[in-house]
């Protein structure tokens, strides 16, 4: 019998996360405490595409960022073939949620940056799935459909950033001061997560302080709902494994059973 894998929501930072000893150390330690996955299914803020789309095994990484040191554009992360997982995921989707198997798209930085830290040997098959919508209820349903994979040894990860108001940052340093809108949204989300209050988390546009500055676009927040949908129970408060801030943005990350 496989050990049931948890589901995670992680902050993925940017390429310089790879050189940050504090946050990278937290991610590495977290991965070391997890059961060994047979495969990883990851949903990243940086691939919004409908219908549901799946990455191509063996495809080059996507360097979907600009203005960073040249070394980040030369990095690789070659993982084992994930075609079997792609076929399994496609088979789990109903006719109302068709699946497109992409022929050439590899992992974007919302996937490969944190995974290079968490699983540096690159010896686990990784499949990336697109975000087909920003509707929390639809994403919860998607997570529910994926939930059985956890009993098959698959680690499900929603990869985003709990606050992501890049246009409103005034300092671009890892240790930058935390803007009020980032702190307020982070503490609001932490409280709702602790209470397992999915309804409040879903109604963030109306209820969350710090909006719309914390999320002028919402794709870094919404992967959370795939994770919550994949939880054994939707109101599972989970464990908030990482907190604190990076460039003034919340790196709060969650593990649900």
Phi and psi in degrees as a GROMACS rama.xvg file:
@    title "Ramachandran Plot"
@    xaxis  label "Phi"
@    yaxis  label "Psi"
@TYPE xy
-77.2925  147.696  UNK-2
-77.6734  131.077  UNK-3
-61.3408  129.04  UNK-4
-83.8357  149.468  UNK-5
-76.6471  179.815  UNK-6
-121.374  144.138  UNK-7
-123.323  149.573  UNK-8
-120.268  121.024  UNK-9
-123.427  150.209  UNK-10
-84.5372  133.156  UNK-11
-104.307  -4.54028  UNK-12
60.9009  -147.771  UNK-13
-135.053  174.206  UNK-14
-48.9888  -37.5516  UNK-15
-62.0244  -11.8971  UNK-16
-55.1322  -31.8104  UNK-17
-61.9221  -21.3773  UNK-18
-107.621  7.23551  UNK-19
-94.3741  108.485  UNK-20
-66.6803  -26.331  UNK-21
-74.0281  -60.9226  UNK-22
-67.6923  -41.487  UNK-23
-62.7847  -35.0334  UNK-24
-65.2735  -37.8453  UNK-25
-64.9346  -44.2847  UNK-26
-65.4405  -41.158  UNK-27
-64.965  -42.4227  UNK-28
-64.4571  -39.9753  UNK-29
-60.1686  -49.0184  UNK-30
-60.3539  -36.4356  UNK-31
-65.7311  -22.7888  UNK-32
-89.1731  -7.67645  UNK-33
-84.4436  153.976  UNK-34
-60.062  155.249  UNK-35
-72.46  116.926  UNK-36
-77.7249  149.004  UNK-37
-80.9898  -27.9578  UNK-38
-161.141  165.681  UNK-39
-126.732  131.644  UNK-40
-113.652  119.18  UNK-41
-125.503  136.568  UNK-42
-112.808  123.322  UNK-43
-114.667  147.264  UNK-44
-58.7614  -20.5529  UNK-45
-93.792  11.4151  UNK-46
-136.573  92.6794  UNK-47
-102.199  113.365  UNK-48
-157.75  132.502  UNK-49
-121.655  141.134  UNK-50
-69.6269  178.809  UNK-51
-49.396  127.407  UNK-52
-122.053  149.531  UNK-53
-120.677  143.425  UNK-54
-71.7588  163.686  UNK-55
-98.9275  126.275  UNK-56
-63.0558  137.762  UNK-57
82.4821  -2.90732  UNK-58
-75.1578  152.254  UNK-59
-62.9755  154.89  UNK-60
-62.878  153.077  UNK-61
-97.7638  120.972  UNK-62
-97.2513  73.8507  UNK-63
-91.619  62.2903  UNK-64
-159.257  167.199  UNK-65
-145.619  154.927  UNK-66
85.5571  10.67  UNK-67
-103.557  172.044  UNK-68
-60.2471  146.841  UNK-69
-55.3456  -29.4789  UNK-70
-59.9826  -29.1937  UNK-71
-70.6715  -23.0527  UNK-72
-87.4252  -0.853937  UNK-73
-110.967  0.533962  UNK-74
-74.0939  151.913  UNK-75
-128.931  161.923  UNK-76
-155.968  84.2528  UNK-77
-94.0476  109.895  UNK-78
-107.587  162.424  UNK-79
-62.173  161.841  UNK-80
-58.6787  132.353  UNK-81
-113.396  20.8002  UNK-82
-61.4943  -37.0968  UNK-83
-63.8913  -40.0612  UNK-84
-66.8817  -39.2475  UNK-85
-59.7772  -42.4463  UNK-86
-65.1811  -38.8725  UNK-87
-65.4096  -44.4431  UNK-88
-62.7637  -45.3064  UNK-89
-59.7163  -38.3398  UNK-90
-69.8251  -22.2781  UNK-91
-82.2298  -14.9978  UNK-92
-87.0957  138.253  UNK-93
-74.1612  169.781  UNK-94
-61.9204  -24.2623  UNK-95
-75.9933  -10.1202  UNK-96
-129.095  72.7979  UNK-97
-64.1712  158.19  UNK-98
-122.573  133.913  UNK-99
-107.523  122.911  UNK-100
-88.1469  108.456  UNK-101
-70.9137  142.366  UNK-102
-93.8838  -14.5106  UNK-103
-142.44  -2.02847  UNK-104
-87.3957  126.328  UNK-105
-94.5866  -162.216  UNK-106
-80.04  135.332  UNK-107
-89.9117  176.731  UNK-108
-69.0262  -18.8341  UNK-109
-68.1484  -16.085  UNK-110
-104.41  -54.4135  UNK-111
-75.9683  -27.753  UNK-112
-63.683  -55.9016  UNK-113
-67.224  -32.7931  UNK-114
-70.7209  -30.3  UNK-115
-62.0112  -29.0099  UNK-116
-83.8124  -44.8695  UNK-117
-76.6887  -34.9018  UNK-118
-133.614  69.4782  UNK-119
-65.6339  -20.6703  UNK-120
-75.006  -11.3384  UNK-121
52.6559  38.4374  UNK-122
-107.778  15.8083  UNK-123
-117.31  130.395  UNK-124
-59.46  136.004  UNK-125
-125.148  128.899  UNK-126
-120.506  130.174  UNK-127
-103.248  138.433  UNK-128
-115.955  142.672  UNK-129
-78.2082  159.588  UNK-130
-87.3825  112.006  UNK-131
-86.0485  -7.25186  UNK-132
-162.765  165.024  UNK-133
-109.164  10.4796  UNK-134
-78.376  116.83  UNK-135
-56.0715  -38.9243  UNK-136
-67.8796  -40.4164  UNK-137
-65.5846  -39.0416  UNK-138
-69.4484  -34.8561  UNK-139
-61.7003  -43.7791  UNK-140
-62.4582  -38.7303  UNK-141
-61.9515  -45.235  UNK-142
-61.1938  -38.5518  UNK-143
-61.7724  -41.023  UNK-144
-64.7032  -32.7758  UNK-145
-81.2819  -15.2321  UNK-146
-51.0765  -42.1399  UNK-147
-58.5795  -22.4016  UNK-148
-61.5935  -27.3045  UNK-149
-63.0887  -32.4195  UNK-150
-79.0965  -5.47175  UNK-151
-104.998  11.7532  UNK-152
87.2699  15.406  UNK-153
-96.7907  128.212  UNK-154
-88.2698  118.923  UNK-155
-97.9581  128.451  UNK-156
-130.105  128.395  UNK-157
-98.8587  123.84  UNK-158
-115.769  117.972  UNK-159
-151.149  -131.827  UNK-160
-166.508  122.095  UNK-161
-65.0636  -26.2031  UNK-162
-131.542  146.709  UNK-163
-151.925  44.9071  UNK-164
-84.5923  60.5726  UNK-165
-54.9299  -39.9965  UNK-166
-63.9258  -16.8711  UNK-167
-106.776  5.89613  UNK-168
-76.9227  138.167  UNK-169
-106.487  -13.1104  UNK-170
-129.5  139.673  UNK-171
-116.734  61.3509  UNK-172
-129.409  148.566  UNK-173
-57.449  -36.1509  UNK-174
-98.9529  27.361  UNK-175
-62.8568  154.494  UNK-176
-61.1533  148.423  UNK-177
-87.6463  118.809  UNK-178
-63.9879  151.431  UNK-179
-58.3094  -40.1381  UNK-180
-65.186  -31.6518  UNK-181
-71.9355  -45.6755  UNK-182
-63.7106  -42.6761  UNK-183
-64.8571  -44.6791  UNK-184
-65.1053  -42.2731  UNK-185
-59.9555  -47.2018  UNK-186
-68.5914  -35.5807  UNK-187
-62.0594  -47.2603  UNK-188
-65.8943  -39.8845  UNK-189
-59.8755  -41.5991  UNK-190
-66.0437  -45.8413  UNK-191
-64.5414  -38.8029  UNK-192
-64.7343  -41.9135  UNK-193
-60.3951  -34.7767  UNK-194
-87.5136  -4.78364  UNK-195
65.0042  31.4723  UNK-196
-90.9876  82.8516  UNK-197
-67.6008  -34.5179  UNK-198
-61.8398  -43.4198  UNK-199
-66.1463  -44.1666  UNK-200
-59.392  -36.8025  UNK-201
-71.7251  -28.1803  UNK-202
-96.671  35.7384  UNK-203
-62.3765  -32.212  UNK-204
-63.6824  -31.2351  UNK-205
-95.6956  -30.8833  UNK-206
-106.517  -21.8668  UNK-207
-81.7942  131.248  UNK-208
-70.2681  155.591  UNK-209
87.6323  -4.82418  UNK-210
-84.3033  147.669  UNK-211
-90.4108  9.77357  UNK-212
-65.1887  -39.4489  UNK-213
-65.0489  -30.6442  UNK-214
-146.929  79.9831  UNK-215
-62.2225  -29.1585  UNK-216
-125.918  156.075  UNK-217
-107.514  4.46224  UNK-218
-68.8035  -17.1815  UNK-219
-86.6949  -15.2457  UNK-220
-91.8763  -40.7288  UNK-221
-67.4828  -22.1488  UNK-222
-58.3642  -20.8657  UNK-223
-54.2764  -35.2393  UNK-224
-76.0405  -25.7806  UNK-225
-65.1359  -43.6241  UNK-226
-61.9442  -47.2489  UNK-227
-64.5663  -36.164  UNK-228
-66.5517  -31.5491  UNK-229
-80.3811  -8.31213  UNK-230
-66.2894  154.6  UNK-231
-59.0155  -40.4742  UNK-232
-130.576  140.78  UNK-233
-62.9478  -28.775  UNK-234
-96.0475  18.756  UNK-235
-63.5673  118.257  UNK-236
-68.3947  -19.4768  UNK-237
64.3117  -165.39  UNK-238
-124.1  123.637  UNK-239
-85.3519  96.6312  UNK-240
-77.35  -37.435  UNK-241
-126.648  138.068  UNK-242
-137.16  -168.436  UNK-243
95.0369  -170.47  UNK-244
-135.74  154.756  UNK-245
-141.12  116.474  UNK-246
59.8685  26.9508  UNK-247
84.1326  -0.60113  UNK-248
-103.586  148.507  UNK-249
-75.7085  125.799  UNK-250
-100.606  18.4592  UNK-251
-54.9176  130.864  UNK-252
-135.645  149.743  UNK-253
-129.128  145.2  UNK-254
-125.157  127.347  UNK-255
-117.699  149.851  UNK-256
